[in-house]
Amino acid sequence: MKLAEVVGRHAWTFALSDTPAPDSIQVALDGVTLASGWTYDPVGNTVRLDPVLGSSSLTVTYSVADSCP
């Protein structure tokens, strides 16, 4: 499992360090898991979060996709 944590209020697109298994991605804002309000872009390997005011911590967890065909 990989973990990317970004703290800040000004960036809404977050690059992932590895390619995730798409169904494994979980996004939490200030410790609360989000069921909606974010999307994964497989072309850019990024998570885009809808703007939310007053939040300070975003955590994205995921399993790394298999590199074998």
Backbone as numpy.savetxt, mean C-alpha at the origin, in Angstrom:
# Nx Ny Nz CAx CAy CAz Cx Cy Cz
6.54 -11.86 3.91 5.70 -10.69 3.91 6.59 -9.45 3.91
6.24 -8.46 3.10 6.97 -7.20 3.04 6.14 -6.13 3.72
6.83 -5.14 4.23 6.16 -4.05 4.93 6.73 -2.74 4.43
5.87 -1.85 4.02 6.29 -0.51 3.62 5.54 0.46 4.50
6.23 1.33 5.15 5.55 2.28 6.02 5.98 3.69 5.62
5.01 4.53 5.45 5.26 5.90 5.07 4.55 6.79 6.06
5.26 7.76 6.58 4.65 8.69 7.52 4.68 10.06 6.88
3.54 10.68 6.78 3.45 11.99 6.16 2.05 12.25 5.65
1.80 13.48 5.25 0.45 13.85 4.81 0.41 14.33 3.37
1.55 14.44 2.70 1.56 15.12 1.42 1.64 14.19 0.21
2.09 12.97 0.37 2.19 12.05 -0.75 1.01 11.07 -0.70
0.45 10.80 -1.86 -0.70 9.90 -1.91 -0.44 8.65 -2.73
0.70 8.60 -3.44 1.08 7.43 -4.20 2.36 6.88 -3.60
2.36 5.57 -3.32 3.47 4.96 -2.60 4.03 3.79 -3.40
5.32 3.85 -3.73 5.98 2.78 -4.47 6.25 1.61 -3.53
6.00 0.39 -4.03 6.28 -0.81 -3.26 7.66 -1.33 -3.62
8.34 -1.92 -2.67 9.71 -2.37 -2.89 9.80 -3.68 -3.66
8.73 -4.48 -3.65 8.68 -5.74 -4.38 7.31 -5.86 -5.04
7.21 -6.78 -5.99 5.93 -7.02 -6.65 5.06 -7.89 -5.75
3.88 -7.39 -5.37 3.02 -8.16 -4.47 2.13 -9.16 -5.20
1.69 -10.15 -4.47 0.57 -10.96 -4.92 -0.65 -10.06 -4.70
-1.33 -9.62 -5.75 -2.38 -8.60 -5.62 -3.44 -8.87 -4.56
-3.84 -10.13 -4.38 -4.88 -10.44 -3.40 -4.37 -10.36 -1.96
-3.06 -10.20 -1.79 -2.50 -10.18 -0.43 -2.32 -8.77 0.14
-2.54 -7.75 -0.67 -2.27 -6.37 -0.24 -3.28 -5.94 0.82
-2.75 -5.39 1.91 -3.58 -4.80 2.95 -3.04 -3.41 3.24
-3.94 -2.44 3.34 -3.57 -1.06 3.59 -4.22 -0.61 4.90
-3.43 0.00 5.77 -3.95 0.51 7.04 -3.56 1.97 7.18
-4.48 2.76 7.63 -4.26 4.19 7.87 -4.43 4.45 9.35
-3.37 4.93 9.97 -3.36 5.15 11.42 -3.79 3.90 12.18
-3.34 2.72 11.69 -3.61 1.46 12.37 -4.94 0.82 12.05
-5.76 1.45 11.20 -7.09 0.91 10.85 -7.04 0.39 9.42
-7.32 -0.91 9.24 -7.31 -1.52 7.92 -8.42 -0.93 7.06
-8.05 -0.57 5.83 -9.01 0.03 4.89 -9.53 -1.02 3.92
-10.85 -1.13 3.80 -11.47 -2.03 2.84 -11.62 -1.36 1.48
-11.58 -0.02 1.46 -11.70 0.74 0.22 -10.91 2.04 0.40
-10.88 2.85 -0.65 -10.18 4.13 -0.57 -8.75 4.06 -1.05
-8.36 2.92 -1.64 -7.02 2.77 -2.19 -7.08 1.83 -3.40
-6.08 1.94 -4.26 -5.97 1.07 -5.43 -4.53 0.65 -5.61
-4.33 -0.49 -6.23 -3.00 -0.97 -6.58 -2.81 -0.81 -8.07
-1.69 -0.22 -8.49 -1.35 -0.05 -9.90 -0.22 -1.02 -10.23
-0.51 -2.14 -10.93 0.52 -3.12 -11.22 1.58 -2.62 -12.20
1.23 -1.67 -13.06 2.21 -1.14 -14.02 3.29 -0.35 -13.29
2.89 0.51 -12.37 3.85 1.31 -11.62 4.29 0.66 -10.31
3.66 -0.47 -9.95 3.90 -1.16 -8.68 3.76 -0.18 -7.52
2.63 0.51 -7.51 2.35 1.51 -6.49 0.97 1.30 -5.87
0.81 1.83 -4.67 -0.49 1.90 -4.02 -0.88 3.37 -3.99
-2.08 3.66 -4.44 -2.59 5.03 -4.43 -3.70 5.11 -3.39
-3.55 6.06 -2.48 -4.52 6.27 -1.42 -5.33 7.51 -1.72
-6.66 7.41 -1.56 -7.50 8.59 -1.69 -7.10 9.57 -0.59
-7.04 10.87 -0.88 -6.64 11.85 0.14 -7.53 11.79 1.38
-6.88 11.77 2.53 -7.56 11.75 3.83 -6.89 12.78 4.71
-7.65 13.69 5.26 -7.07 14.72 6.12 -6.91 14.20 7.55
-5.87 14.66 8.21 -5.68 14.36 9.62 -5.04 13.02 9.92
-4.58 12.31 8.89 -3.94 11.01 9.12 -2.42 11.18 9.07
-1.73 10.27 9.75 -0.28 10.44 9.80 0.51 9.20 9.44
-0.08 8.03 9.45 0.70 6.82 9.20 -0.04 5.87 8.26
0.66 5.46 7.21 0.12 4.50 6.25 1.01 3.27 6.29
0.40 2.10 6.42 1.15 0.85 6.39 0.56 -0.04 5.30
1.44 -0.54 4.43 1.03 -1.45 3.37 1.75 -2.77 3.60
1.01 -3.85 3.74 1.61 -5.17 3.89 1.14 -6.05 2.73
2.02 -6.96 2.31 1.68 -7.85 1.20 2.66 -9.01 1.16
2.23 -10.08 0.50 3.11 -11.20 0.22 3.75 -10.94 -1.13
5.03 -11.27 -1.25 5.74 -11.08 -2.52 5.26 -12.12 -3.51
4.99 -11.67 -4.75 4.53 -12.57 -5.80 5.62 -13.56 -6.14
5.21 -14.75 -6.51 6.15 -15.80 -6.93 6.94 -15.34 -8.14
8.22 -15.53 -8.14 9.03 -15.15 -9.29 9.14 -16.29 -10.29
8.60 -17.46 -9.93 8.60 -18.62 -10.84 7.32 -18.60 -11.67
7.43 -18.98 -12.95 6.22 -19.00 -13.80 5.19 -20.02 -13.38
